[in-house]
């Protein structure tokens, strides 16, 4: 009887630790709000181009605009590539372990190779491209509505790219910890906790993840349109 009692307490203790680990995923989550300045700048560029569709002046700055949007989307792209495979994992106890192991291997390859110097938006590059645009603007007589894009970019400068140190690095560190927690549950064959931890991770990302993934798609479309000359 005594052995059974001790064993039961140990099991309860493991359950408590598991719940605590799952709660930590939610409690330590880093919101994706730090992408908002990039979203605002991208929206301003898109609206400006829409208002000036067909303007011959745009031909002279197309390369700069493509470089600008490509820089704005860098952080979004890195996050989507890290996170997106999780959404395809079904909450089926019979298949979850194998599917998560594949997703975790994909995550580790990308996370371990993550280059914070390359796979992010750089304020200095944005400013340099914007300065080129400003120089050309005087000779190309770009439309008044271009002011909207200028304001969006200046807002981004004022937000300061300490965003990367203050938010992007902590976000990827939180994501890595959450993925390791799920992987630990899988290795312990505690699939119920692994599924609960995955749901906690996805819930913490919502709803901003879908919004920012849509913004990435808009930026991809914008680059494709500019590259095609339309």
Secondary structure, 3 states (H helix, E strand, C coil): CHHHHHHHHHHHHHHHHHHHHHHHHHHCCCCHHHHHHHHHHHHHHHHHHHHCCCCHHHHHHHHHHHHHHHHHCHHHHHHHHHHHHHHHCCCCCCCHHHHHHHHHHHHHHHHHCCCCCCCCCCHHHHHHHHHHHHHHHHHHCCCCCHHHHHHHHHHHHHHCCHHHHHHHHHHHHHHHHHHHHHHHHHHCCCHHHHHHHHHHHHHHHCCHHHHHHHHHHHHHHHHHHHHCCC
